Amino acid sequence: MTLATLGYAFLGGLLPSLIWLYFLLQEDARHPEPKTLIALTFVTGMAAVPLAIPLEQLAAHTFGKGIPLLVSWAIIEEVLKFSMAAIFILWRPAVDEAVDFVIYMLTVALGFAAAENMLFLLAPISDGHIASSILTGDIRFLGSTLLHVVASATIGFAIAFSRKYSFPTRVFSVVSGLILAITLHTAFNALIIEAGTSTTLAAISLVWTAAVIFFAAFEVLKYFQYRNQPTNP
C-alpha cells in the first residue's frame, strides 16, 4: 500500500466529515464553540475507531451473521462515541449550554465517521477502482456519515433536554437516547447490508427523515436556550 493510497483514503474520509461539520456548526454560529475544543472533539471521535475494530471483530466471531451482529455493532459504536465524549469533552467548562451537548456529540460522530470512511476507501483505492471509491464516498456522505451524526445527536438531545432534572431522570434520558441511537443505527445497517437499490434508498430515506427531525429538534432547543439571551457581538 503506497503513501498516495493512504493519502487519498485520508482525504476521502476526512473531507466529507469536515463539510458536514462546517455546515452543522453554522447552526450554532450565534454562540460558536472554541475551535480548539471542536478540533479535539473531532480527533477524539477518530480515536474511537481503533477501539471499535477489535470489539466488532469479536462480535462477528461470537454472533456470526444476522441481526444480533448488527445490534452488537451498533451498541459498540454508539457506546464508544458517547463514552469518548463523556470522558474527554462533555465535562469541560466550555460545554455550558444545552445546545453544546448536541454540538459536541455530533462532532465526535463526524470524527468517528471520518476514520471509518478512510478504512472503507482503502480497499477500492488500493485496487485502482477510483470510480468505485468515489461512489462509496458519495453513498457514505449521504448515508453513513449522516447516520452517525443523527444517532449521536440523539444522545446529545437526551442530555440537553434533561440537564436540569434530577440525576435519575438524566440517567434514564441518556439510556433512552442510547437505545434510540442503537435502534436507528441497527435499522440503517440492516437495510444497507441487503445491498439492493431499493434497500439502499430506503436506508438513505430513513436517515434523512431522522435528519429532518434532528434539525427541527435543534431549532426547538436553540429557541429555549437563546430566547432570553443576547447575540454575541
C-alpha positions in Angstrom: 0.0 0.0 0.0 1.6 3.3 -1.1 1.6 6.7 0.6 -0.5 8.0 -2.3 -3.2 5.4 -1.5 -3.1 6.3 2.2 -3.3 10.0 1.3 -6.3 9.6 -1.0 -8.1 7.5 1.6 -7.3 10.0 4.3 -8.6 12.9 2.3 -11.6 11.0 1.0 -12.6 10.1 4.5 -11.8 13.4 6.1 -13.3 15.9 3.7 -16.9 14.8 3.7 -16.9 14.9 7.6 -15.4 18.3 7.5 -18.0 19.6 5.1 -20.8 18.3 7.4 -19.0 19.7 10.4 -18.8 23.2 8.8 -22.4 23.1 7.8 -23.7 21.8 11.2 -21.6 24.3 13.2 -23.4 27.1 11.3 -26.5 26.0 13.2 -24.8 27.4 16.4 -23.0 30.3 14.7 -24.7 32.7 17.1 -22.7 31.2 20.1 -19.7 29.5 18.5 -17.7 26.9 20.4 -13.9 27.1 20.9 -12.2 25.9 17.7 -9.5 24.1 19.6 -12.1 22.1 21.6 -14.0 21.3 18.4 -10.8 20.0 16.8 -10.0 17.9 20.0 -13.6 16.5 19.9 -13.2 15.6 16.2 -9.9 13.8 16.9 -11.4 12.1 19.9 -14.1 10.6 17.7 -11.5 9.4 15.2 -9.6 7.7 18.1 -12.7 5.7 18.9 -12.5 3.7 15.7 -9.3 1.7 16.6 -11.1 0.8 19.8 -14.2 -0.3 17.9 -12.5 -2.6 15.4 -11.3 -5.4 17.7 -14.6 -5.3 19.6 -16.6 -5.6 16.3 -14.3 -8.4 15.2 -15.0 -10.2 18.5 -18.7 -9.6 18.0 -18.5 -11.1 14.4 -16.7 -14.2 15.8 -19.3 -14.5 18.6 -22.6 -13.9 16.6 -21.7 -14.8 13.1 -24.2 -13.0 10.8 -27.7 -11.6 11.3 -29.5 -9.1 13.4 -27.6 -10.0 16.7 -24.4 -9.0 15.0 -25.8 -5.7 13.6 -27.2 -4.8 17.0 -23.9 -5.6 18.7 -22.0 -3.4 16.2 -24.4 -0.6 16.7 -24.1 -0.9 20.5 -20.3 -0.9 20.3 -20.1 2.2 18.1 -22.8 4.3 19.9 -21.5 3.5 23.4 -17.9 4.2 22.3 -18.8 7.5 20.7 -20.7 8.6 23.8 -18.0 7.3 26.2 -15.3 9.2 24.4 -17.3 12.4 24.5 -18.2 11.9 28.2 -14.6 11.1 29.2 -12.8 13.7 27.3 -15.2 16.5 26.3 -18.6 16.9 28.0 -17.3 17.8 31.5 -15.3 20.8 30.3 -16.3 24.3 31.3 -16.9 25.3 27.6 -19.8 22.8 27.5 -22.1 25.1 29.4 -25.3 25.3 27.4 -27.9 22.7 26.4 -27.1 23.2 22.7 -23.4 22.4 23.4 -24.1 18.8 24.2 -25.6 18.3 20.7 -22.8 20.1 19.0 -20.0 18.1 20.7 -21.8 14.8 20.3 -22.2 15.4 16.5 -18.6 16.5 16.3 -17.4 13.2 17.9 -19.7 11.4 15.5 -18.1 13.1 12.5 -14.6 12.3 13.7 -15.7 8.7 14.0 -17.2 8.7 10.6 -14.1 10.2 9.1 -11.8 7.5 10.4 -14.4 4.8 9.5 -14.7 6.2 5.9 -11.0 6.1 5.5 -10.9 2.4 6.2 -13.8 1.8 3.7 -11.9 3.7 1.0 -8.6 1.9 1.4 -9.6 -1.3 -0.5 -11.1 0.2 -3.7 -8.3 2.8 -3.9 -5.6 0.2 -3.4 -7.2 -1.9 -6.2 -7.2 1.1 -8.5 -11.0 1.3 -8.5 -11.2 5.1 -8.4 -14.8 5.3 -9.7 -15.9 2.7 -7.1 -14.2 4.7 -4.3 -15.9 7.9 -5.4 -19.3 6.1 -5.4 -18.5 4.6 -1.9 -17.6 8.1 -0.6 -20.8 9.6 -2.0 -23.0 7.0 -0.5 -21.3 7.2 2.8 -21.5 11.1 2.7 -25.3 10.9 2.1 -26.0 7.9 4.4 -23.5 6.5 6.9 -21.8 9.8 7.9 -25.2 11.5 8.4 -26.4 8.4 10.3 -23.5 8.8 12.8 -24.4 12.5 13.2 -28.1 11.8 13.8 -27.5 8.8 16.1 -25.0 10.7 18.4 -27.1 13.9 18.3 -30.0 11.8 19.7 -27.9 11.2 22.8 -26.9 14.9 22.8 -30.6 15.9 22.8 -31.3 13.4 25.6 -28.6 15.1 27.7 -29.6 18.6 26.7 -33.4 18.3 27.4 -32.9 16.6 30.7 -29.9 18.5 32.2 -32.0 20.5 34.7 -33.8 17.4 36.0 -32.9 15.0 38.8 -30.0 12.6 38.4 -32.2 9.5 37.9 -34.1 11.3 35.2 -30.9 12.3 33.4 -29.7 8.8 33.5 -33.0 7.4 32.2 -32.9 10.1 29.5 -29.4 9.2 28.4 -30.1 5.5 28.4 -33.2 6.1 26.3 -31.2 8.2 23.9 -28.6 5.5 23.5 -31.3 2.9 22.9 -32.9 5.1 20.2 -29.5 5.7 18.6 -28.7 2.0 18.6 -32.1 1.2 17.1 -31.7 3.7 14.3 -28.1 2.5 13.6 -29.2 -1.1 13.5 -32.1 -0.4 11.2 -29.8 1.5 8.8 -27.2 -1.3 8.8 -29.9 -3.9 8.2 -31.1 -2.1 5.1 -27.7 -1.3 3.8 -26.4 -4.9 4.2 -29.1 -6.1 1.7 -27.1 -4.3 -1.0 -30.1 -3.8 -3.2 -31.0 -0.5 -4.9 -34.4 -0.3 -3.1 -33.0 -1.1 0.3 -30.2 1.4 -0.1 -32.7 4.1 -1.0 -34.8 3.0 2.0 -31.7 3.3 4.3 -30.9 6.8 3.0 -34.6 7.8 3.2 -34.6 6.6 6.9 -31.5 8.6 7.8 -32.7 11.8 6.0 -36.1 11.5 7.7 -34.3 11.3 11.0 -32.1 14.3 9.9 -35.2 16.4 9.3 -36.4 15.6 12.9 -32.9 16.4 14.1 -32.9 19.9 12.6 -36.5 20.6 13.9 -35.4 19.5 17.4 -32.3 21.6 17.2 -34.3 24.7 16.4 -36.6 24.0 19.4 -33.6 23.5 21.6 -32.0 26.8 20.3 -35.2 28.6 20.9 -35.5 27.7 24.5 -31.7 28.2 25.0 -31.4 31.6 23.5 -34.8 33.3 23.7 -33.7 35.5 26.6 -30.0 35.8 25.7 -28.4 38.5 23.6 -26.4 37.5 20.5 -22.6 37.6 20.8 -21.1 40.6 19.1 
